[in-house]
Amino acid sequence: MKDICVTGLSKAFGKTPAVDAIDFEVPAGSLVTLLGPSGCGKTTTLRLIAGLEKPDAGEVRVGERVLTSTADGVFVPPDKRHMGMVFQTYAIWPHMSVFENVAFPLRERRVRAAEIRERVMAMLQTLGLEGFHDRPAPLLSGGQQQRVALGRALVADPDVLLLDEPFSNLDARLREDMRLELKEMQQRVGVTTLFVTHDQAEAMILSDRVFVMNAGRIAQDGSPRQIYEQPRTRFVMDFLGQVDHVDARVVRTPDGVCVARLDGVPGARPVPLATDQSWQDGEPVVLALRSSDVRVCAIDGNGSWQGTILSTMYLGERVEYVVKLGTAHVRASGPVTDSFSAGATVQLQIPAGAIRAWPTRP
């Protein structure tokens, strides 16, 4: 097992920086995810590590081996980097059988035929494809083709495994199954893995650590729980989960504590503001809250936020609502045993600490 170390990595296409002087490490044997929206630079970063793109600046090291260094003029070609890579499109060769697809990297290295058969059959068994070795690859399902691509990437015992949105072409149920299979396999094999996705659920399920990217830079890194529960920027919070925004204004209480009072919601309980940030009395702020934290209940008169239900959606195990709160529309949920109709006035329950305030000023 070897670690990946990226230092000062940069790449621009024309005048547009795709990757902007980023630094990060992937510890040996771990699974780390680059997470972000389309165009944030995550796939370009992966291609720079794989040697499929040459950087404008920076260094890539795997273990003790420097693979790219613009300062020292080092650039190891992709086929010499000893990496396995799985693409979004699988890249399965249609003229080959399952066995031949998985065996390809070993044949390129001129491994003995007996060893090739032993290693390929063992890999197919690990992937649950032992009965498919003679089948033409195009006749497999999407999930089976993805397993073949994964087997081809792993069969040669790569130093690291690079995955570029490998499940995006699968249907929702199969995607869930493949996530679990990948996590179990990565832990069993122990290969250092860098995973690229725009799907925050995949990042949360699979990762030991997540790097959230935005505009070519790393906006935040940490464990899945850390970045979800303690977002450092509005971008990170908005990207992770379903988030609604409510306008508010800073009010300084007589004892000097700053709170946020909701605009257009008379009588609503104000929200305490973080003390590690400088707030100005009267300044506008945005309150961000995830719909998964918001519950609808009957009014009990305790000063909590009250709004009017605009619409309802029955989802079997729960009911989801859109609630008008001042000028904002907030998504919330409640149990099917205590459902409300459109037009009803309700109260919103939100756990302490689930509301984040962001200044509107730059």
VOGU-3710 file (C-alpha; in Angstrom, 3 decimals, decimal comma):
1> mkdicvtgls> 0,000/0,000/0,000  1,283/3,429/-0,969  0,096/6,953/-0,306  -0,582/9,679/-2,879  0,860/13,138/-2,292  -0,155/16,093/-4,480  1,684/19,405/-4,053  0,986/22,719/-5,791  -0,815/21,035/-8,689  -2,114/23,460/-11,327
11> kafgktpavd> -3,619/23,153/-14,791  -5,240/25,789/-16,995  -7,022/25,419/-20,304  -6,416/28,674/-22,113  -6,844/31,414/-19,526  -9,218/29,355/-17,391  -7,643/27,600/-14,376  -9,120/24,098/-14,045  -6,928/23,133/-11,074  -5,480/25,962/-9,021
21> aidfevpags> -2,406/25,100/-6,901  -3,985/22,357/-4,796  -2,319/20,226/-2,131  -3,671/17,035/-0,606  -2,669/13,552/0,521  -4,391/10,184/0,250  -3,099/7,938/3,072  -2,012/4,428/2,111  -4,900/1,974/2,047  -7,601/4,636/2,381
31> lvtllgpsgc> -10,449/5,692/0,084  -10,555/9,442/-0,449  -13,126/11,267/-2,568  -12,846/14,427/-4,648  -16,388/15,816/-4,495  -17,812/18,776/-6,339  -20,069/20,059/-9,106  -19,359/19,718/-12,819  -16,472/21,934/-13,864  -14,896/22,199/-10,396
41> gktttlrlia> -11,646/20,480/-11,492  -12,008/17,069/-9,864  -11,721/14,972/-13,042  -8,824/17,100/-14,305  -7,072/16,457/-10,980  -7,581/12,725/-11,423  -6,232/12,851/-14,991  -3,168/14,802/-13,815  -2,456/12,100/-11,232  -2,964/9,373/-13,840
51> glekpdagev> -0,601/11,102/-16,276  -3,345/11,630/-18,865  -2,738/15,385/-18,611  0,472/17,319/-18,015  0,271/19,987/-15,291  1,426/23,572/-15,608  2,950/23,322/-12,126  3,189/20,968/-9,208  4,216/17,503/-8,149  2,565/14,081/-7,876
61> rvgervltst> 4,171/11,394/-5,753  3,046/7,830/-5,018  4,942/6,267/-2,146  8,553/7,353/-2,563  8,265/7,582/-6,341  7,887/11,008/-7,983  5,628/10,615/-11,033  5,302/14,279/-11,984  7,450/17,259/-11,061  7,421/20,376/-13,196
71> adgvfvppdk> 10,286/21,826/-11,142  12,540/18,820/-11,849  11,239/18,023/-15,338  9,857/14,614/-14,330  6,866/13,113/-16,130  6,289/9,366/-16,008  3,932/8,225/-18,822  0,549/6,751/-17,819  1,442/3,136/-18,640  4,484/3,300/-16,331
81> rhmgmvfqty> 2,672/4,667/-13,280  1,339/1,303/-12,079  -2,172/2,643/-11,532  -5,571/1,117/-12,120  -8,287/3,389/-13,487  -12,027/2,939/-13,999  -13,800/5,426/-16,246  -17,375/6,661/-16,266  -17,992/4,842/-19,579  -16,418/1,529/-18,388
91> aiwphmsvfe> -14,217/1,382/-21,557  -14,895/-2,357/-21,957  -13,555/-3,786/-25,222  -16,597/-5,168/-27,084  -14,593/-7,664/-29,184  -13,226/-9,406/-26,099  -14,717/-11,831/-23,612  -14,943/-11,048/-19,908  -11,782/-13,076/-19,279  -9,840/-11,333/-22,041
101> nvafplrerr> -10,884/-7,860/-20,818  -9,683/-8,539/-17,286  -6,527/-10,312/-18,511  -5,457/-7,437/-20,780  -3,128/-5,610/-18,320  -1,373/-8,882/-17,471  -0,852/-9,769/-21,132  0,634/-6,312/-21,716  3,162/-7,099/-18,971  3,914/-10,476/-20,532
111> vraaeirerv> 2,852/-12,448/-17,475  2,922/-16,233/-17,940  -0,314/-17,721/-19,277  -0,814/-20,003/-16,254  -0,438/-17,084/-13,859  -2,790/-14,959/-15,952  -5,503/-17,583/-15,757  -5,031/-18,041/-12,025  -5,157/-14,317/-11,259  -8,041/-13,507/-13,601
121> mamlqtlgle> -10,228/-16,359/-12,346  -9,510/-15,360/-8,743  -10,475/-11,756/-9,547  -13,682/-12,839/-11,290  -14,604/-14,892/-8,242  -14,018/-11,862/-6,015  -16,286/-9,827/-8,297  -19,013/-12,464/-8,442  -18,379/-13,061/-12,157  -16,779/-16,508/-12,056
131> gfhdrpapll> -19,458/-17,997/-14,331  -19,126/-15,258/-16,959  -15,501/-15,629/-18,044  -16,320/-16,796/-21,593  -19,211/-14,407/-22,177  -18,803/-11,521/-24,659  -18,461/-8,356/-22,582  -21,224/-6,380/-24,412  -23,800/-9,007/-23,360  -23,365/-8,155/-19,679
141> sggqqqrval> -25,583/-5,794/-17,721  -24,310/-2,323/-16,784  -23,401/-3,433/-13,290  -21,575/-6,503/-14,557  -19,621/-4,422/-17,086  -18,623/-2,080/-14,281  -17,343/-5,075/-12,292  -15,294/-6,149/-15,311  -13,769/-2,661/-15,546  -12,982/-2,786/-11,838
151> gralvadpdv> -11,425/-6,237/-12,170  -9,250/-5,109/-15,081  -8,046/-2,156/-12,961  -7,207/-4,345/-9,950  -5,885/-7,570/-11,463  -2,333/-6,259/-11,903  -2,078/-5,194/-8,222  -1,775/-1,440/-8,876  -0,201/0,917/-6,363  -3,344/3,053/-6,447
161> llldepfsnl> -6,859/2,846/-7,899  -8,420/5,881/-9,604  -12,198/5,975/-10,116  -13,835/8,643/-12,286  -17,596/8,711/-11,538  -17,801/4,948/-12,201  -21,475/4,546/-11,197  -23,059/7,526/-12,942  -24,409/5,428/-15,839  -26,146/2,899/-13,574
171> darlredmrl> -29,748/3,070/-12,402  -30,427/4,199/-8,819  -30,855/0,749/-7,220  -27,806/-0,734/-8,948  -25,773/2,318/-7,989  -26,567/1,691/-4,323  -25,533/-1,966/-4,636  -22,276/-1,112/-6,417  -21,324/1,448/-3,765  -21,522/-1,189/-1,069
181> elkemqqrvg> -19,636/-3,713/-3,201  -16,859/-1,234/-3,930  -16,492/-0,289/-0,263  -16,274/-3,935/0,803  -13,787/-4,771/-1,976  -11,578/-1,741/-1,299  -11,366/-2,642/2,374  -10,651/-6,288/1,553  -7,989/-5,560/-1,090  -6,581/-2,548/0,773
191> vttlfvthdq> -5,617/-0,593/-2,339  -5,192/3,177/-1,963  -8,164/4,669/-3,820  -9,020/8,129/-5,132  -12,690/8,425/-6,108  -14,224/11,280/-8,115  -17,939/12,050/-7,939  -20,513/14,841/-7,896  -22,867/12,643/-5,838  -22,610/13,601/-2,162
201> aeamilsdrv> -24,357/10,380/-1,057  -21,583/8,335/-2,703  -18,948/10,442/-1,000  -20,602/10,021/2,402  -21,021/6,258/2,055  -17,632/5,366/0,582  -15,056/7,782/1,907  -12,589/7,801/4,750  -11,998/11,453/3,861  -13,642/13,912/1,470
211> fvmnagriaq> -12,132/16,868/-0,387  -14,850/19,268/-1,560  -13,706/21,137/-4,673  -14,961/24,415/-6,092  -13,519/26,443/-8,964  -10,309/24,409/-9,087  -9,569/24,663/-5,378  -10,254/22,575/-2,292  -12,982/24,356/-0,344  -12,878/21,982/2,636
221> dgsprqiyeq> -11,587/18,569/3,600  -12,377/16,224/6,441  -14,311/13,117/7,327  -17,793/12,815/5,775  -19,332/13,684/9,132  -17,094/16,710/9,648  -17,840/18,363/6,324  -21,568/17,646/6,613  -22,034/18,828/10,186  -19,378/21,567/10,228
231> prtrfvmdfl> -19,322/23,247/6,795  -16,870/26,136/6,714  -18,455/27,977/3,800  -21,900/28,527/2,369  -20,830/26,692/-0,800  -19,929/23,533/1,113  -23,201/23,518/3,043  -25,300/24,181/-0,059  -23,562/21,394/-1,955  -24,014/18,780/0,759
241> gqvdhvdarv> -27,678/17,994/1,141  -30,933/19,763/0,279  -30,606/23,273/1,683  -33,092/26,138/1,941  -32,311/29,773/2,762  -34,194/32,205/4,950  -33,457/35,941/5,096  -32,763/37,409/8,522  -31,151/40,412/10,194  -28,634/40,688/13,024
251> vrtpdgvcva> -29,947/42,069/16,301  -27,716/42,815/19,274  -29,453/42,042/22,560  -29,070/44,244/25,666  -26,466/41,848/27,087  -24,361/42,174/23,906  -25,217/38,817/22,306  -25,915/38,794/18,550  -28,914/36,881/17,227  -30,587/36,638/13,832
261> rldgvpgarp> -34,233/37,675/13,622  -36,225/36,335/10,673  -37,527/38,818/8,109  -41,300/38,790/7,677  -42,012/36,243/10,441  -43,289/38,170/13,469  -42,862/36,422/16,794  -40,393/33,823/15,475  -37,715/32,808/17,938  -34,367/34,420/16,962
271> vplatdqswq> -31,341/32,283/16,131  -28,139/32,619/18,209  -25,139/33,533/16,066  -21,645/32,107/16,310  -19,419/34,085/18,614  -16,255/33,446/16,575  -17,378/35,828/13,831  -17,805/39,588/13,824  -21,455/40,589/13,346  -22,792/44,088/12,816
281> dgepvvlalr> -26,072/45,137/14,376  -28,732/45,363/11,660  -26,727/43,643/8,921  -28,601/41,183/6,643  -27,681/37,515/6,889  -28,823/34,275/5,267  -29,884/31,352/7,437  -29,246/27,971/5,796  -31,016/24,809/6,928  -31,157/21,301/5,509
291> ssdvrvcaid> -34,621/19,958/4,801  -33,635/16,659/6,438  -33,409/18,535/9,771  -36,797/20,282/9,528  -39,962/18,681/10,954  -43,569/19,845/10,704  -45,790/19,720/13,808  -48,851/21,348/15,292  -48,502/24,803/16,851  -47,806/24,733/20,574
301> gngswqgtil> -47,252/28,458/21,121  -43,616/28,255/22,252  -42,400/30,906/19,833  -40,906/28,528/17,238  -41,079/29,318/13,560  -44,573/29,200/12,072  -45,512/29,020/8,416  -48,200/28,000/5,946  -48,135/24,724/4,043  -48,065/25,307/0,280
311> stmylgerve> -47,931/21,703/-0,915  -47,643/18,119/0,317  -46,093/14,953/-1,095  -46,851/11,496/0,256  -43,734/9,256/0,162  -44,968/6,160/1,976  -42,935/6,309/5,178  -43,279/10,104/5,542  -44,945/13,199/4,110  -42,845/15,990/2,644
321> yvvklgtahv> -44,039/19,583/2,709  -43,186/22,945/1,232  -43,832/25,577/3,884  -44,030/29,351/3,301  -41,952/31,061/5,975  -42,010/34,816/5,462  -40,808/35,247/1,890  -38,933/31,915/1,887  -40,095/28,441/0,907  -38,768/25,727/3,245
331> rasgpvtdsf> -38,890/21,993/2,639  -39,765/19,841/5,648  -41,214/16,447/6,533  -43,490/14,779/9,044  -44,975/11,386/9,912  -47,875/9,993/7,875  -49,791/9,494/11,129  -49,974/13,257/11,704  -50,235/14,771/8,236  -51,363/18,318/7,387
341> sagatvqlqi> -53,156/19,719/4,361  -52,158/22,587/2,106  -53,157/25,911/3,656  -52,653/24,764/7,261  -50,553/26,873/9,630  -47,868/24,734/11,245  -44,788/24,951/13,392  -41,292/23,968/12,273  -39,051/21,995/14,608  -35,320/22,370/13,934
351> pagairawpt> -32,616/20,952/16,235  -30,291/23,378/17,954  -27,146/23,848/15,894  -28,766/22,741/12,597  -29,140/26,333/11,364  -26,076/28,053/9,921  -25,851/31,820/9,376  -23,822/33,324/6,554  -23,236/37,049/6,045  -24,484/38,446/2,730
361> rp> -21,492/40,778/2,530  -18,438/39,503/0,546
//
